[in-house]
Amino acid sequence: MTTAFVLKGYPRLSETFIAQEILALERRGLDIHIVSLRHPTDRHTHPVHAEISAPVLYLPEYLYQEPKRVLCAWWKIRKRKGYAEARKVWLKDLMRDRTPNRIRRFGQALVLAAELEGRIDRLHFHFLHTPASVTRYAAMMLGLPWSGSAHAKDIWTISDWEKREKLAAMDWLSTCTGVGADHLRDLAEPNPEKVCLDYHGLDLARFPHTETDRPRRDGSDPSDPVRLISVGRAVAKKGYPDLLTALSKIPQNLQWRLTHIGGGAEREALKRQAEEIGIADRVEWLGAQPQQTVLNRLRQSDLFVLASKIADDGDRDGLPNVLMEAQSQGLAVLSTAVSAVPELILDGETGALVQPGDVPALTAALAQLIADPDLRDQYGAAGEARVRTAFDAAVCITGMAQRFGLPEDPKGSGKRNPSESDKAAACG
């Protein structure tokens, strides 16, 4: 079976979990053709991208840029049996969502259908908003089955009517958090079984255990401050204004330095905030970086911090892979009890959680962990043990591989494939 994976953009540094999934399914035997709605913008790629063998089809990002291509696609597809029904569904969607993006989705679906006709047997999307719409229209035009994966922003920022109709029309949907699965199952009635929980997990071969002997920094030495690190895009849901504010309120006798890795539209605003509150000289901004650089920095750090929250538009994290990456290196983690983060981090056992948006609590937790290397070691060891036993990507891919009709991975045959009721290790 050849399956077209429809992605918003490829390759992307912030979507390692998608590349990891594609590579794992390729290695299980799935023939994949990647379809990208946008061209790449990141300067770097991860090693996993070089290992993926799937060809990539880039659709027109904007229809006016390639009008001949779109017109030729329409001419080819217009007389297919499924075209009229796809157009009918699209027009119904357009009446409820009168945006240029909705028009672009239909044009991209035409190009996808025309250029991959006869070359694919199934379509599978990543993200329930734009990629799912393009996939749905194209699948109808070609009369093919379709499925998909939902993650975070796409679940929480589109209308319920759109989620309900897509869930009713597709074969099955994978999602990567228990909280997301519960929400989508309510919308999938009377067929909640269509929604499957598949944690991404972590490719532990890329994040091997290391015997890092971290110095016993406790914030008392100005020449050797506690090294904090945060990896994430500078967007509202990551809570970086809260983190900077909390850091500015830490007692002056505690010495620390923060490294931020990630791109994002709010980076310059965050730099200005750091200047205004007097901590700019203690914050290092590295921008987006390849995986090996991130890994090296994690090993050099004392505490990972991510202050995720629900943005004003409803956008929120799912289960950020960076938390698993940090814990895989025995690094203590401080985050917030938002979305699926508590499905990974057990507060007071494998890390520390505060309520999202609670700056005083975040300040207190930072101060405690900066001053207490023993507590950091305790959280680091417990967090790594949990990730390596409960969030192994080789196990977590099993449910999805089965739905694609792939055979069991003989290399993983001896590993435990836990049930979904086991929240510590639910993979499918």
HELIX and SHEET records of a PDB file:
HELIX    1   1 LEU A   13  GLU A   15  5                                   3    
HELIX    2   2 THR A   16  ARG A   28  1                                  13    
HELIX    3   3 PRO A   47  GLU A   51  1                                   5    
HELIX    4   4 LEU A   63  GLN A   65  5                                   3    
HELIX    5   5 PRO A   67  ILE A   77  1                                  11    
HELIX    6   6 LYS A   81  ARG A   96  1                                  16    
HELIX    7   7 PRO A  100  LEU A  116  1                                  17    
HELIX    8   8 THR A  130  LEU A  142  1                                  13    
HELIX    9   9 LYS A  153  TRP A  156  1                                   4    
HELIX   10  10 ASP A  160  ALA A  169  1                                  10    
HELIX   11  11 GLY A  178  LEU A  187  1                                  10    
HELIX   12  12 PRO A  192  LYS A  194  5                                   3    
HELIX   13  13 ALA A  236  LYS A  238  5                                   3    
HELIX   14  14 TYR A  240  SER A  248  1                                   9    
HELIX   15  15 ARG A  267  GLU A  276  1                                  10    
HELIX   16  16 ALA A  280  ARG A  282  5                                   3    
HELIX   17  17 GLN A  291  GLN A  300  1                                  10    
HELIX   18  18 ASN A  321  SER A  328  1                                   8    
HELIX   19  19 VAL A  341  LEU A  344  1                                   4    
HELIX   20  20 VAL A  359  ALA A  371  1                                  13    
HELIX   21  21 PRO A  373  ALA A  390  1                                  18    
HELIX   22  22 ALA A  393  CYS A  396  1                                   4    
HELIX   23  23 THR A  398  ARG A  403  1                                   6    
HELIX   24  24 PRO A  410  GLY A  412  5                                   3    
SHEET    1   A 7 VAL A  56  TYR A  58  0                                        
SHEET    2   A 7 ASP A  31  SER A  36  1                                        
SHEET    3   A 7 THR A   2  LEU A   7  1                                        
SHEET    4   A 7 ARG A 122  HIS A 126  1                                        
SHEET    5   A 7 TRP A 146  ALA A 150  1                                        
SHEET    6   A 7 LEU A 173  THR A 175  1                                        
SHEET    7   A 7 VAL A 195  LEU A 197  1                                        
SHEET    1   B 6 VAL A 283  GLY A 287  0                                        
SHEET    2   B 6 TRP A 256  ILE A 261  1                                        
SHEET    3   B 6 VAL A 226  VAL A 231  1                                        
SHEET    4   B 6 LEU A 303  VAL A 305  1                                        
SHEET    5   B 6 ALA A 332  THR A 336  1                                        
SHEET    6   B 6 ALA A 352  VAL A 354  1                                        
END                                                                             
